[in-house]
């Protein structure tokens, strides 16, 4: 990774920050993206104190908002003559259904459209940097989920867990279609399950919903260091050079659920996402 430029979203804490730290030790140039400026500045100070001389910058924006994603993408392109790795990691779960000022349900907006739009805006630069890699953080939570293309944003029958599961299924379908479109370009696209990680995930919620997530983390969660391993592996390992379109768990390929292998659904999701993005 020496001298390679790596973009990591959701990098102010949790597995995004751990992955960034590990990639920096390998010599990567870091372009980090996060929403919270105070957390981002603290993370950047820590990285630079741990590894004096590293090349790292932070960019701030809420990837739930398409306008913010476009602005951040323009800022990244202005400072990155090449992009060797894009690690889409930002995500959240929301107990209550709310829509953004752009009319998108928040889980769908951040967890799926944030990946889709940022990747699309950076894709020409990534392709020009080939060999390059796109890594999308998905989840085993996709199992049992199925997209409803008549109600992609769950206007009917919303629950935070249902919305999250569908967004993680969308991550895998997006990766599948992206890999197909990138075939022969020298750019690979893979996705992964990081594990149930003990981070601040879910802490933005309140009441019983937050308590259930917190209890699960206390009983079953792995460390952020363990959770970042597969992201770092897919971003850096020579063992996966040229491998594309797969879902990984514990640094090994694993078949996703059947709905996540549906090529027609992957294409339909891409078309619907492009329409929503106005692309």
Secondary structure as a PSIPRED ss2 file (coil, helix, strand):
# PSIPRED VFORMAT (PSIPRED V4.0)

   1 X C   1.000  0.000  0.000
   2 X C   1.000  0.000  0.000
   3 X C   1.000  0.000  0.000
   4 X C   1.000  0.000  0.000
   5 X E   0.000  0.000  1.000
   6 X E   0.000  0.000  1.000
   7 X E   0.000  0.000  1.000
   8 X E   0.000  0.000  1.000
   9 X E   0.000  0.000  1.000
  10 X C   1.000  0.000  0.000
  11 X C   1.000  0.000  0.000
  12 X C   1.000  0.000  0.000
  13 X C   1.000  0.000  0.000
  14 X H   0.000  1.000  0.000
  15 X H   0.000  1.000  0.000
  16 X H   0.000  1.000  0.000
  17 X H   0.000  1.000  0.000
  18 X H   0.000  1.000  0.000
  19 X H   0.000  1.000  0.000
  20 X H   0.000  1.000  0.000
  21 X H   0.000  1.000  0.000
  22 X H   0.000  1.000  0.000
  23 X H   0.000  1.000  0.000
  24 X H   0.000  1.000  0.000
  25 X H   0.000  1.000  0.000
  26 X C   1.000  0.000  0.000
  27 X C   1.000  0.000  0.000
  28 X C   1.000  0.000  0.000
  29 X E   0.000  0.000  1.000
  30 X E   0.000  0.000  1.000
  31 X E   0.000  0.000  1.000
  32 X E   0.000  0.000  1.000
  33 X E   0.000  0.000  1.000
  34 X E   0.000  0.000  1.000
  35 X C   1.000  0.000  0.000
  36 X C   1.000  0.000  0.000
  37 X H   0.000  1.000  0.000
  38 X H   0.000  1.000  0.000
  39 X H   0.000  1.000  0.000
  40 X H   0.000  1.000  0.000
  41 X H   0.000  1.000  0.000
  42 X H   0.000  1.000  0.000
  43 X H   0.000  1.000  0.000
  44 X H   0.000  1.000  0.000
  45 X H   0.000  1.000  0.000
  46 X H   0.000  1.000  0.000
  47 X H   0.000  1.000  0.000
  48 X H   0.000  1.000  0.000
  49 X H   0.000  1.000  0.000
  50 X H   0.000  1.000  0.000
  51 X C   1.000  0.000  0.000
  52 X C   1.000  0.000  0.000
  53 X C   1.000  0.000  0.000
  54 X C   1.000  0.000  0.000
  55 X C   1.000  0.000  0.000
  56 X E   0.000  0.000  1.000
  57 X E   0.000  0.000  1.000
  58 X E   0.000  0.000  1.000
  59 X E   0.000  0.000  1.000
  60 X E   0.000  0.000  1.000
  61 X C   1.000  0.000  0.000
  62 X C   1.000  0.000  0.000
  63 X C   1.000  0.000  0.000
  64 X C   1.000  0.000  0.000
  65 X C   1.000  0.000  0.000
  66 X H   0.000  1.000  0.000
  67 X H   0.000  1.000  0.000
  68 X H   0.000  1.000  0.000
  69 X H   0.000  1.000  0.000
  70 X H   0.000  1.000  0.000
  71 X H   0.000  1.000  0.000
  72 X H   0.000  1.000  0.000
  73 X H   0.000  1.000  0.000
  74 X H   0.000  1.000  0.000
  75 X H   0.000  1.000  0.000
  76 X H   0.000  1.000  0.000
  77 X H   0.000  1.000  0.000
  78 X H   0.000  1.000  0.000
  79 X H   0.000  1.000  0.000
  80 X C   1.000  0.000  0.000
  81 X C   1.000  0.000  0.000
  82 X C   1.000  0.000  0.000
  83 X C   1.000  0.000  0.000
  84 X C   1.000  0.000  0.000
  85 X E   0.000  0.000  1.000
  86 X E   0.000  0.000  1.000
  87 X E   0.000  0.000  1.000
  88 X E   0.000  0.000  1.000
  89 X C   1.000  0.000  0.000
  90 X C   1.000  0.000  0.000
  91 X C   1.000  0.000  0.000
  92 X C   1.000  0.000  0.000
  93 X C   1.000  0.000  0.000
  94 X C   1.000  0.000  0.000
  95 X C   1.000  0.000  0.000
  96 X C   1.000  0.000  0.000
  97 X C   1.000  0.000  0.000
  98 X C   1.000  0.000  0.000
  99 X E   0.000  0.000  1.000
 100 X C   1.000  0.000  0.000
 101 X C   1.000  0.000  0.000
 102 X C   1.000  0.000  0.000
 103 X C   1.000  0.000  0.000
 104 X C   1.000  0.000  0.000
 105 X E   0.000  0.000  1.000
 106 X H   0.000  1.000  0.000
 107 X H   0.000  1.000  0.000
 108 X H   0.000  1.000  0.000
 109 X H   0.000  1.000  0.000
 110 X H   0.000  1.000  0.000
 111 X H   0.000  1.000  0.000
 112 X H   0.000  1.000  0.000
 113 X H   0.000  1.000  0.000
 114 X H   0.000  1.000  0.000
 115 X H   0.000  1.000  0.000
 116 X H   0.000  1.000  0.000
 117 X H   0.000  1.000  0.000
 118 X H   0.000  1.000  0.000
 119 X H   0.000  1.000  0.000
 120 X H   0.000  1.000  0.000
 121 X H   0.000  1.000  0.000
 122 X H   0.000  1.000  0.000
 123 X H   0.000  1.000  0.000
 124 X H   0.000  1.000  0.000
 125 X H   0.000  1.000  0.000
 126 X H   0.000  1.000  0.000
 127 X H   0.000  1.000  0.000
 128 X H   0.000  1.000  0.000
 129 X C   1.000  0.000  0.000
 130 X C   1.000  0.000  0.000
 131 X C   1.000  0.000  0.000
 132 X E   0.000  0.000  1.000
 133 X E   0.000  0.000  1.000
 134 X E   0.000  0.000  1.000
 135 X E   0.000  0.000  1.000
 136 X E   0.000  0.000  1.000
 137 X E   0.000  0.000  1.000
 138 X E   0.000  0.000  1.000
 139 X C   1.000  0.000  0.000
 140 X H   0.000  1.000  0.000
 141 X H   0.000  1.000  0.000
 142 X H   0.000  1.000  0.000
 143 X C   1.000  0.000  0.000
 144 X C   1.000  0.000  0.000
 145 X C   1.000  0.000  0.000
 146 X C   1.000  0.000  0.000
 147 X C   1.000  0.000  0.000
 148 X C   1.000  0.000  0.000
 149 X C   1.000  0.000  0.000
 150 X C   1.000  0.000  0.000
 151 X C   1.000  0.000  0.000
 152 X C   1.000  0.000  0.000
 153 X C   1.000  0.000  0.000
 154 X C   1.000  0.000  0.000
 155 X C   1.000  0.000  0.000
 156 X C   1.000  0.000  0.000
 157 X C   1.000  0.000  0.000
 158 X C   1.000  0.000  0.000
 159 X C   1.000  0.000  0.000
 160 X H   0.000  1.000  0.000
 161 X H   0.000  1.000  0.000
 162 X H   0.000  1.000  0.000
 163 X H   0.000  1.000  0.000
 164 X H   0.000  1.000  0.000
 165 X H   0.000  1.000  0.000
 166 X H   0.000  1.000  0.000
 167 X H   0.000  1.000  0.000
 168 X H   0.000  1.000  0.000
 169 X H   0.000  1.000  0.000
 170 X H   0.000  1.000  0.000
 171 X H   0.000  1.000  0.000
 172 X H   0.000  1.000  0.000
 173 X H   0.000  1.000  0.000
 174 X H   0.000  1.000  0.000
 175 X H   0.000  1.000  0.000
 176 X H   0.000  1.000  0.000
 177 X H   0.000  1.000  0.000
 178 X H   0.000  1.000  0.000
 179 X H   0.000  1.000  0.000
 180 X H   0.000  1.000  0.000
 181 X H   0.000  1.000  0.000
 182 X H   0.000  1.000  0.000
 183 X C   1.000  0.000  0.000
 184 X C   1.000  0.000  0.000
 185 X C   1.000  0.000  0.000
 186 X C   1.000  0.000  0.000
 187 X E   0.000  0.000  1.000
 188 X E   0.000  0.000  1.000
 189 X E   0.000  0.000  1.000
 190 X E   0.000  0.000  1.000
 191 X E   0.000  0.000  1.000
 192 X E   0.000  0.000  1.000
 193 X E   0.000  0.000  1.000
 194 X C   1.000  0.000  0.000
 195 X C   1.000  0.000  0.000
 196 X C   1.000  0.000  0.000
 197 X E   0.000  0.000  1.000
 198 X C   1.000  0.000  0.000
 199 X C   1.000  0.000  0.000
 200 X C   1.000  0.000  0.000
 201 X C   1.000  0.000  0.000
 202 X C   1.000  0.000  0.000
 203 X C   1.000  0.000  0.000
 204 X C   1.000  0.000  0.000
 205 X C   1.000  0.000  0.000
 206 X C   1.000  0.000  0.000
 207 X H   0.000  1.000  0.000
 208 X H   0.000  1.000  0.000
 209 X H   0.000  1.000  0.000
 210 X H   0.000  1.000  0.000
 211 X H   0.000  1.000  0.000
 212 X H   0.000  1.000  0.000
 213 X H   0.000  1.000  0.000
 214 X H   0.000  1.000  0.000
 215 X H   0.000  1.000  0.000
 216 X H   0.000  1.000  0.000
 217 X H   0.000  1.000  0.000
 218 X H   0.000  1.000  0.000
 219 X H   0.000  1.000  0.000
 220 X H   0.000  1.000  0.000
 221 X C   1.000  0.000  0.000
 222 X E   0.000  0.000  1.000
 223 X C   1.000  0.000  0.000
 224 X H   0.000  1.000  0.000
 225 X H   0.000  1.000  0.000
 226 X H   0.000  1.000  0.000
 227 X H   0.000  1.000  0.000
 228 X C   1.000  0.000  0.000
 229 X H   0.000  1.000  0.000
 230 X H   0.000  1.000  0.000
 231 X H   0.000  1.000  0.000
 232 X H   0.000  1.000  0.000
 233 X H   0.000  1.000  0.000
 234 X H   0.000  1.000  0.000
 235 X H   0.000  1.000  0.000
 236 X H   0.000  1.000  0.000
 237 X C   1.000  0.000  0.000
 238 X H   0.000  1.000  0.000
 239 X H   0.000  1.000  0.000
 240 X H   0.000  1.000  0.000
 241 X C   1.000  0.000  0.000
 242 X C   1.000  0.000  0.000
 243 X C   1.000  0.000  0.000
 244 X C   1.000  0.000  0.000
 245 X C   1.000  0.000  0.000
 246 X C   1.000  0.000  0.000
 247 X E   0.000  0.000  1.000
 248 X E   0.000  0.000  1.000
 249 X E   0.000  0.000  1.000
 250 X C   1.000  0.000  0.000
 251 X C   1.000  0.000  0.000
 252 X E   0.000  0.000  1.000
 253 X E   0.000  0.000  1.000
 254 X C   1.000  0.000  0.000
 255 X C   1.000  0.000  0.000
 256 X C   1.000  0.000  0.000
 257 X C   1.000  0.000  0.000
 258 X H   0.000  1.000  0.000
 259 X H   0.000  1.000  0.000
 260 X H   0.000  1.000  0.000
 261 X H   0.000  1.000  0.000
 262 X C   1.000  0.000  0.000
 263 X H   0.000  1.000  0.000
 264 X H   0.000  1.000  0.000
 265 X H   0.000  1.000  0.000
 266 X H   0.000  1.000  0.000
 267 X H   0.000  1.000  0.000
 268 X H   0.000  1.000  0.000
 269 X H   0.000  1.000  0.000
 270 X H   0.000  1.000  0.000
 271 X H   0.000  1.000  0.000
 272 X H   0.000  1.000  0.000
 273 X H   0.000  1.000  0.000
 274 X H   0.000  1.000  0.000
 275 X H   0.000  1.000  0.000
 276 X H   0.000  1.000  0.000
 277 X H   0.000  1.000  0.000
 278 X C   1.000  0.000  0.000
 279 X C   1.000  0.000  0.000
